Amino acid sequence: LTFLERAASVFPQHTAIIHGKLRRSYAEFYARSRQLASALTQYNVGRGDTVSVMLANTPAMLECHYGVPMCQAVLHAINTRLDAAVIAFQLDHAETKIVIVDREFMPVMQDAVERATVKPHMIQYDDPEYGEAAIDTAAVDYDAFVAGGDADYAWLMPRDEWDAISINYTSGTTGNPKGVVYHHRGAYLLAQGNAL
């Protein structure tokens, strides 16, 4: 998290994200991540709450990797190749409060939410590089959701280094998926190991 903050202050105008015709600087990337964190808190998402995302490698996915932990929530990235039953199990097990889903995967997510016990708020990301027609849903538009957040949001450090930063699941090929929680300490140590 502090990497993005540092990059935004040292290289504010350098390009951080390239996606089709879209170009975003580190300053814009940092501001949008903070807006996302702020918007999530307006939906009462906080420490230990799960935000599930079913996105391709898009700017929204990058923003989620920073914005979700910035409000002390837990990121649950869903494999885009899974079926509705497996996704429903994961949503229930993770006690998902919000789902951010690319419109490409909206039909399977709608099926999964119907099967799940939890009923998370749905936010739809419309990837401009995906050429198919938009799916008309009652989901909140991702860009509108982010725009409702504060770009100057004072993001939150984890209260404890052992707090969860993400939860990842196996695919469930031999039974129900198994959830593996990753903590802030582990993410920090991995980053240090990569640098070394």
C-alpha positions in Angstrom: 0.0 0.0 0.0 2.8 2.4 0.9 4.5 1.6 -2.5 1.6 3.1 -4.4 1.6 6.1 -2.1 5.3 6.6 -2.6 5.1 6.1 -6.4 2.3 8.7 -6.5 4.5 11.2 -4.7 7.8 10.5 -6.5 6.4 9.8 -10.0 3.0 11.4 -10.0 2.7 11.9 -13.8 4.4 8.7 -14.8 2.1 6.1 -16.4 1.1 3.4 -14.0 -1.7 1.7 -16.0 -2.1 1.1 -19.7 -5.3 -0.6 -20.8 -6.3 -0.2 -24.5 -6.5 3.6 -25.0 -6.6 4.3 -21.3 -3.5 5.8 -19.6 -3.5 6.5 -15.8 -0.7 8.1 -13.9 0.5 6.9 -10.5 -1.3 9.9 -9.0 -4.6 9.0 -10.6 -4.2 5.3 -9.7 -3.5 6.3 -6.1 -6.5 8.7 -6.0 -8.9 6.1 -7.5 -7.7 3.4 -5.1 -8.4 5.8 -2.2 -11.8 6.7 -3.7 -12.6 3.0 -3.9 -11.6 2.5 -0.2 -13.7 5.4 0.8 -16.7 4.2 -1.3 -16.5 0.8 0.4 -16.6 2.3 3.8 -19.8 4.1 2.8 -21.3 0.6 2.4 -20.1 -0.3 5.9 -17.2 -2.4 4.7 -14.4 -2.4 7.2 -11.8 -4.5 9.0 -12.1 -8.2 8.2 -15.1 -7.8 5.8 -14.8 -9.6 2.4 -15.0 -7.9 -0.9 -15.2 -10.4 -3.7 -14.1 -9.5 -7.2 -14.6 -11.4 -10.5 -12.6 -9.3 -12.9 -10.1 -9.8 -15.8 -6.7 -8.1 -15.7 -8.2 -4.6 -15.9 -7.7 -1.3 -14.2 -10.5 -2.1 -11.8 -8.7 -5.3 -10.6 -5.5 -3.2 -9.9 -7.6 -0.6 -8.0 -9.2 -3.4 -5.9 -5.8 -4.9 -5.0 -5.0 -1.5 -3.3 -8.4 0.0 -2.5 -9.8 -3.0 -0.6 -6.9 -3.3 1.9 -6.9 0.5 2.3 -10.2 0.2 4.3 -8.9 -2.9 6.2 -11.1 -5.2 4.2 -10.2 -8.6 2.7 -9.9 -9.1 -1.1 -11.3 -12.3 -2.5 -10.4 -12.7 -6.2 -12.6 -15.3 -7.9 -11.2 -17.4 -10.7 -13.2 -16.4 -13.8 -13.4 -20.0 -15.0 -15.4 -21.4 -12.1 -19.1 -22.3 -12.3 -21.9 -20.8 -10.3 -22.2 -23.5 -7.7 -18.5 -23.2 -6.7 -18.7 -19.4 -6.7 -21.8 -19.5 -4.5 -19.9 -21.7 -2.0 -17.0 -19.3 -1.9 -19.3 -16.2 -1.5 -21.0 -17.9 1.5 -17.8 -19.2 3.1 -16.1 -15.8 2.7 -19.2 -14.0 4.0 -19.0 -11.6 1.1 -20.5 -8.1 1.6 -19.8 -6.7 -1.8 -19.1 -8.3 -5.2 -17.4 -6.3 -8.0 -17.9 -8.2 -11.3 -17.0 -7.5 -14.9 -20.1 -7.5 -17.1 -18.5 -10.3 -19.1 -18.9 -12.6 -16.0 -22.2 -11.1 -14.8 -24.5 -14.0 -16.0 -22.5 -16.6 -13.9 -22.3 -14.2 -11.0 -26.0 -13.6 -11.0 -26.5 -17.4 -11.0 -24.1 -17.7 -8.1 -25.7 -15.0 -6.0 -29.1 -16.7 -6.5 -27.6 -19.9 -5.1 -25.8 -18.3 -2.3 -27.1 -17.6 1.2 -25.3 -14.2 1.4 -26.8 -11.4 -0.7 -23.9 -9.0 -1.3 -24.2 -5.6 -3.0 -23.4 -6.0 -6.7 -21.1 -3.6 -8.5 -20.6 -4.0 -12.3 -17.4 -3.0 -14.1 -17.9 -2.2 -17.8 -14.5 -2.9 -19.5 -14.3 -0.5 -22.5 -12.0 -3.1 -24.2 -14.7 -5.8 -24.0 -16.8 -5.4 -27.2 -20.0 -7.1 -26.2 -23.2 -5.3 -25.4 -23.6 -4.1 -21.8 -25.8 -6.4 -19.6 -28.7 -4.5 -18.1 -28.7 -5.3 -14.3 -29.6 -3.6 -11.1 -25.9 -3.6 -10.2 -24.3 -0.3 -9.3 -21.9 1.0 -12.0 -18.2 0.6 -10.9 -17.0 4.0 -12.1 -20.0 5.7 -10.5 -19.3 3.8 -7.2 -15.7 4.9 -7.2 -16.6 8.5 -8.1 -18.7 8.6 -4.9 -15.6 8.1 -2.8 -13.2 10.6 -1.5 -9.9 10.9 -3.4 -8.3 12.3 -0.2 -9.5 9.4 2.0 -7.1 8.8 4.8 -6.6 5.1 4.2 -6.1 2.8 7.1 -3.0 0.7 7.9 -3.8 -2.8 9.3 -4.3 -2.8 13.1 -2.2 -5.9 13.3 0.4 -7.4 10.8 -1.5 -10.7 11.1 -4.8 -9.1 9.8 -6.0 -10.7 6.6 -5.3 -9.0 3.3 -6.8 -11.6 1.0 -8.5 -14.9 0.9 -7.9 -17.3 -2.0 -9.7 -20.6 -2.8 -8.8 -23.8 -4.4 -11.0 -24.7 -7.4 -12.9 -27.4 -5.5 -12.0 -30.3 -7.9 -12.1 -32.9 -5.1 -14.8 -31.4 -2.9 -15.7 -27.9 -1.7 -13.1 -25.2 -2.3 -10.6 -24.6 0.6 -10.0 -21.0 1.6 -6.5 -19.9 2.4 -6.1 -16.6 4.2 -3.1 -14.4 3.4 -2.0 -11.7 5.9 -0.4 -8.3 5.7 2.8 -9.7 7.3 3.1 -12.3 4.5 2.5 -9.8 1.8 5.2 -7.6 3.2 7.7 -10.4 3.6 7.0 -11.6 0.1 7.7 -8.1 -1.3 10.9 -7.9 0.7 11.9 -11.3 -0.6 11.2 -10.3 -4.2 13.4 -7.2 -3.7 16.3 -9.2 -2.3 
